[in-house]
């Protein structure tokens, strides 16, 4: 099996997407692939954590409402297992307490899924990239 540990041989950045909302995951996957990213998906937090060591993704996007293990718990575990991993959480809402927890966990961003894919692009790729 080829792993991402030897990034010098690979030209495409990799995004690992842990999703609970399959429609949103399809939108995210489609848009990032259009911009040259490789996208891998996992439908639960345990699978995300299992894939991370071999894939070494540039960024992990987690739905806060993952089945079995919340995105919050998955993010906390990833932070312990992979301290430098860039993690973005996506949910339906965020409260000041959610923002504080995200900051405490070292999450890059906590985004609202209802705002579409654009804020995710702005966070990960910067505002210079237009969403098609």
C-alpha positions as CSV (number, residue, x, y, z in Angstrom):
1,X,0.0,0.0,0.0
2,X,1.3,3.4,-0.9
3,X,1.3,5.9,2.0
4,X,1.5,9.7,2.1
5,X,4.6,9.6,4.3
6,X,6.8,10.4,1.3
7,X,5.1,13.6,0.2
8,X,8.0,14.6,-2.1
9,X,6.7,12.0,-4.6
10,X,3.2,13.4,-4.5
11,X,1.8,16.5,-6.2
12,X,-1.7,16.7,-4.8
13,X,-2.6,17.8,-1.3
14,X,-4.8,15.4,0.6
15,X,-7.9,16.3,2.6
16,X,-9.4,13.7,5.0
17,X,-13.1,14.3,5.5
18,X,-15.0,12.8,8.4
19,X,-18.7,13.3,7.7
20,X,-22.1,12.8,9.1
21,X,-23.9,14.8,6.5
22,X,-23.4,13.0,3.1
23,X,-24.8,15.8,1.0
24,X,-22.4,18.3,2.5
25,X,-19.5,15.8,2.2
26,X,-20.3,15.4,-1.5
27,X,-20.2,19.1,-2.1
28,X,-16.9,19.5,-0.2
29,X,-15.3,16.6,-2.0
30,X,-16.4,17.8,-5.4
31,X,-15.2,21.3,-4.9
32,X,-11.8,20.3,-3.5
33,X,-11.2,17.8,-6.2
34,X,-11.9,20.5,-8.8
35,X,-9.0,22.5,-7.2
36,X,-6.6,19.5,-7.5
37,X,-7.0,18.0,-4.0
38,X,-7.2,14.3,-3.3
39,X,-10.1,13.7,-1.0
40,X,-10.6,10.7,1.2
41,X,-13.7,10.2,3.3
42,X,-14.6,8.3,6.4
43,X,-18.0,8.1,8.0
44,X,-16.9,7.8,11.6
45,X,-14.2,9.2,13.9
46,X,-12.5,6.0,14.6
47,X,-11.9,5.5,10.9
48,X,-10.6,9.0,10.5
49,X,-8.0,8.3,13.3
50,X,-7.1,5.0,11.7
51,X,-6.4,6.6,8.3
52,X,-4.5,9.6,9.5
53,X,-1.1,8.0,10.2
54,X,-0.8,6.4,6.7
55,X,-2.4,9.2,4.7
56,X,-0.8,12.2,6.6
57,X,-3.5,14.6,5.3
58,X,-2.7,18.3,5.0
59,X,-6.1,19.0,6.7
60,X,-8.8,16.9,8.4
61,X,-12.3,18.2,8.2
62,X,-14.7,16.8,10.8
63,X,-18.5,17.0,11.1
64,X,-19.2,17.7,14.8
65,X,-22.0,15.2,14.6
66,X,-20.1,12.1,13.5
67,X,-21.8,8.8,14.4
68,X,-20.4,6.8,17.3
69,X,-17.8,9.3,18.3
70,X,-18.4,13.0,17.9
71,X,-16.2,15.3,15.8
72,X,-15.3,17.0,19.0
73,X,-14.0,13.8,20.6
74,X,-12.3,12.7,17.4
75,X,-10.6,16.1,17.2
76,X,-9.3,15.9,20.8
77,X,-7.9,12.4,20.1
78,X,-6.3,13.5,16.9
79,X,-4.7,16.4,18.7
80,X,-3.1,13.9,21.1
81,X,-2.1,11.5,18.4
82,X,-1.0,14.0,15.8
83,X,-0.2,17.3,17.6
84,X,0.5,19.3,14.4
85,X,-2.5,18.1,12.4
86,X,-4.6,20.9,11.0
87,X,-8.2,20.2,11.9
88,X,-11.4,22.1,10.9
89,X,-14.8,21.3,12.5
90,X,-18.1,21.8,10.7
91,X,-21.5,21.9,12.4
92,X,-24.9,23.4,12.3
93,X,-24.3,26.1,14.9
94,X,-21.7,27.4,17.2
95,X,-22.0,28.9,20.6
96,X,-19.4,31.0,22.5
97,X,-18.7,27.8,24.5
98,X,-18.2,25.9,21.3
99,X,-15.7,28.6,20.1
100,X,-13.9,28.4,23.4
101,X,-13.6,24.6,23.2
102,X,-12.4,24.8,19.6
103,X,-9.7,27.3,20.7
104,X,-8.7,25.1,23.7
105,X,-8.4,22.0,21.4
106,X,-6.3,23.9,18.9
107,X,-8.9,23.6,16.1
108,X,-8.1,25.8,13.1
109,X,-11.7,26.8,12.6
110,X,-15.2,26.0,13.7
111,X,-17.5,26.6,10.7
112,X,-21.3,26.5,10.1
113,X,-22.3,24.0,7.4
114,X,-25.4,26.1,6.6
115,X,-23.1,28.8,5.2
116,X,-22.1,26.4,2.4
117,X,-18.6,25.4,1.2
118,X,-17.2,28.9,0.6
119,X,-16.1,29.5,4.3
120,X,-14.3,26.2,4.3
121,X,-12.4,27.1,1.1
122,X,-11.5,30.5,2.6
123,X,-10.2,28.8,5.7
124,X,-8.2,26.1,4.0
125,X,-7.2,27.6,0.7
126,X,-7.4,31.3,1.3
127,X,-9.7,33.9,-0.2
128,X,-7.9,34.0,-3.5
129,X,-9.5,30.7,-4.6
130,X,-13.0,31.1,-6.1
131,X,-15.5,28.3,-5.6
132,X,-16.9,27.1,-8.9
